């Protein structure tokens, strides 16, 4: 039971890391203006995400 919960938490953390990496790759492809707008929107929209 406990192991299953821990495995689920591990999977969730790995998925979160992968989605962050994917988002960073997408951001690299964007132009500088789009990047700034995206960062500003992320700050306004949700405080979560490390403030990047």
OpenMM code with the backbone's topology and positions (N, CA, C; nanometers):
from openmm import Vec3, app, unit

residues = "UNK UNK UNK UNK UNK UNK UNK UNK UNK UNK UNK UNK UNK UNK UNK UNK UNK UNK UNK UNK UNK UNK UNK UNK UNK UNK UNK UNK UNK UNK UNK UNK UNK UNK UNK UNK UNK UNK UNK UNK UNK UNK UNK UNK UNK UNK UNK UNK UNK UNK UNK UNK".split()
positions = [
    Vec3(0.0842, -0.1198, 0.0000),
    Vec3(0.0000, 0.0000, 0.0000),
    Vec3(0.0882, 0.1256, 0.0000),
    Vec3(0.1770, 0.1317, 0.0994),
    Vec3(0.2646, 0.2476, 0.1103),
    Vec3(0.3569, 0.2563, -0.0116),
    Vec3(0.4091, 0.1407, -0.0527),
    Vec3(0.4982, 0.1400, -0.1686),
    Vec3(0.4260, 0.1901, -0.2928),
    Vec3(0.2997, 0.1498, -0.3074),
    Vec3(0.2231, 0.1934, -0.4252),
    Vec3(0.2079, 0.3446, -0.4245),
    Vec3(0.1775, 0.4012, -0.3063),
    Vec3(0.1631, 0.5468, -0.2955),
    Vec3(0.2944, 0.6161, -0.3311),
    Vec3(0.4061, 0.5604, -0.2807),
    Vec3(0.5365, 0.6204, -0.3083),
    Vec3(0.5683, 0.6135, -0.4572),
    Vec3(0.5333, 0.5006, -0.5191),
    Vec3(0.5593, 0.4861, -0.6620),
    Vec3(0.4762, 0.5879, -0.7403),
    Vec3(0.3502, 0.6071, -0.6986),
    Vec3(0.2650, 0.7049, -0.7669),
    Vec3(0.3221, 0.8456, -0.7526),
    Vec3(0.3726, 0.8792, -0.6340),
    Vec3(0.4327, 1.0113, -0.6122),
    Vec3(0.5555, 1.0273, -0.7008),
    Vec3(0.6357, 0.9219, -0.7108),
    Vec3(0.7557, 0.9256, -0.7945),
    Vec3(0.7180, 0.9473, -0.9414),
    Vec3(0.6158, 0.8732, -0.9875),
    Vec3(0.5706, 0.8892, -1.1261),
    Vec3(0.5230, 1.0312, -1.1510),
    Vec3(0.4472, 1.0862, -1.0560),
    Vec3(0.3953, 1.2221, -1.0731),
    Vec3(0.5094, 1.3216, -1.0808),
    Vec3(0.6111, 1.3027, -0.9945),
    Vec3(0.7247, 1.3958, -0.9956),
    Vec3(0.8005, 1.3854, -1.1282),
    Vec3(0.8189, 1.2623, -1.1770),
    Vec3(0.8905, 1.2442, -1.3031),
    Vec3(0.8130, 1.3096, -1.4178),
    Vec3(0.6799, 1.2916, -1.4174),
    Vec3(0.5979, 1.3531, -1.5219),
    Vec3(0.6085, 1.5050, -1.5165),
    Vec3(0.6078, 1.5604, -1.3953),
    Vec3(0.6190, 1.7060, -1.3799),
    Vec3(0.7527, 1.7539, -1.4360),
    Vec3(0.8611, 1.6821, -1.4042),
    Vec3(0.9930, 1.7214, -1.4538),
    Vec3(0.9968, 1.7153, -1.6055),
    Vec3(0.9381, 1.6098, -1.6630),
    Vec3(0.9382, 1.5965, -1.8086),
    Vec3(0.8605, 1.7099, -1.8736),
    Vec3(0.7460, 1.7461, -1.8151),
    Vec3(0.6662, 1.8534, -1.8736),
    Vec3(0.7406, 1.9860, -1.8637),
    Vec3(0.8153, 2.0059, -1.7542),
    Vec3(0.8950, 2.1285, -1.7393),
    Vec3(1.0021, 2.1324, -1.8472),
    Vec3(1.0715, 2.0193, -1.8678),
    Vec3(1.1760, 2.0146, -1.9700),
    Vec3(1.1167, 2.0429, -2.1074),
    Vec3(0.9997, 1.9826, -2.1345),
    Vec3(0.9361, 2.0020, -2.2637),
    Vec3(0.9008, 2.1498, -2.2821),
    Vec3(0.8487, 2.2121, -2.1753),
    Vec3(0.8112, 2.3537, -2.1842),
    Vec3(0.9346, 2.4395, -2.2077),
    Vec3(1.0475, 2.4058, -2.1419),
    Vec3(1.1700, 2.4837, -2.1601),
    Vec3(1.2193, 2.4713, -2.3034),
    Vec3(1.2076, 2.3513, -2.3618),
    Vec3(1.2476, 2.3342, -2.5017),
    Vec3(1.1598, 2.4195, -2.5923),
    Vec3(1.0288, 2.4228, -2.5646),
    Vec3(0.9387, 2.5051, -2.6450),
    Vec3(0.9747, 2.6521, -2.6311),
    Vec3(1.0060, 2.6947, -2.5090),
    Vec3(1.0404, 2.8353, -2.4846),
    Vec3(1.1662, 2.8722, -2.5629),
    Vec3(1.2638, 2.7809, -2.5704),
    Vec3(1.3865, 2.8094, -2.6443),
    Vec3(1.3570, 2.8388, -2.7905),
    Vec3(1.2522, 2.7733, -2.8446),
    Vec3(1.2197, 2.7941, -2.9853),
    Vec3(1.1490, 2.9270, -3.0079),
    Vec3(1.0893, 2.9821, -2.9039),
    Vec3(1.0144, 3.1061, -2.9205),
    Vec3(1.1090, 3.2248, -2.9371),
    Vec3(1.0537, 3.3321, -2.9898),
    Vec3(1.1313, 3.4552, -2.9985),
    Vec3(1.1392, 3.5185, -2.8599),
    Vec3(1.2246, 3.6177, -2.8472),
    Vec3(1.2462, 3.6799, -2.7161),
    Vec3(1.1189, 3.7469, -2.6653),
    Vec3(1.0471, 3.8149, -2.7559),
    Vec3(0.9249, 3.8857, -2.7140),
    Vec3(0.8199, 3.7860, -2.6652),
    Vec3(0.8035, 3.6767, -2.7400),
    Vec3(0.7067, 3.5738, -2.6994),
    Vec3(0.7457, 3.5157, -2.5639),
    Vec3(0.8772, 3.4970, -2.5447),
    Vec3(0.9255, 3.4412, -2.4191),
    Vec3(0.8887, 3.5328, -2.3033),
    Vec3(0.9137, 3.6618, -2.3202),
    Vec3(0.8827, 3.7573, -2.2129),
    Vec3(0.7331, 3.7586, -2.1844),
    Vec3(0.6523, 3.7557, -2.2895),
    Vec3(0.5070, 3.7561, -2.2714),
    Vec3(0.4636, 3.6286, -2.1980),
    Vec3(0.5247, 3.5156, -2.2347),
    Vec3(0.4889, 3.3893, -2.1724),
    Vec3(0.5264, 3.3907, -2.0244),
    Vec3(0.6452, 3.4422, -1.9941),
    Vec3(0.6903, 3.4490, -1.8542),
    Vec3(0.5991, 3.5416, -1.7746),
    Vec3(0.5661, 3.6576, -1.8321),
    Vec3(0.4788, 3.7524, -1.7629),
    Vec3(0.3411, 3.6889, -1.7402),
    Vec3(0.2905, 3.6200, -1.8407),
    Vec3(0.1608, 3.5548, -1.8282),
    Vec3(0.1637, 3.4468, -1.7216),
    Vec3(0.2756, 3.3726, -1.7145),
    Vec3(0.2874, 3.2672, -1.6136),
    Vec3(0.2896, 3.3283, -1.4743),
    Vec3(0.3598, 3.4407, -1.4602),
    Vec3(0.3655, 3.5063, -1.3283),
    Vec3(0.2273, 3.5551, -1.2880),
    Vec3(0.1550, 3.6158, -1.3847),
    Vec3(0.0212, 3.6665, -1.3527),
    Vec3(-0.0755, 3.5522, -1.3277),
    Vec3(-0.0736, 3.4552, -1.4202),
    Vec3(-0.1736, 3.3486, -1.4154),
    Vec3(-0.1654, 3.2655, -1.2898),
    Vec3(-0.0493, 3.2005, -1.2658),
    Vec3(-0.0391, 3.1154, -1.1474),
    Vec3(0.0951, 3.1390, -1.0800),
    Vec3(0.0912, 3.1526, -0.9493),
    Vec3(0.2132, 3.1781, -0.8745),
    Vec3(0.3044, 3.0566, -0.8674),
    Vec3(0.2537, 2.9393, -0.9076),
    Vec3(0.3340, 2.8181, -0.9009),
    Vec3(0.4282, 2.8129, -1.0211),
    Vec3(0.5363, 2.7356, -1.0088),
    Vec3(0.6264, 2.7178, -1.1226),
    Vec3(0.7631, 2.7783, -1.0981),
    Vec3(0.7947, 2.8141, -0.9747),
    Vec3(0.9278, 2.8660, -0.9450),
    Vec3(0.9489, 3.0091, -0.9906),
    Vec3(0.8456, 3.0751, -1.0412),
    Vec3(0.8587, 3.2137, -1.0842),
    Vec3(0.9423, 3.2321, -1.2082),
    Vec3(0.9491, 3.1252, -1.2910),
    Vec3(1.0273, 3.1369, -1.4146),
    Vec3(0.9455, 3.2052, -1.5227),
] * unit.nanometer
topology = app.Topology()
chain = topology.addChain("A")
for resn in residues:
    res = topology.addResidue(resn, chain)
    for name in ("N", "CA", "C"):
        topology.addAtom(name, app.Element.getBySymbol(name[0]), res)
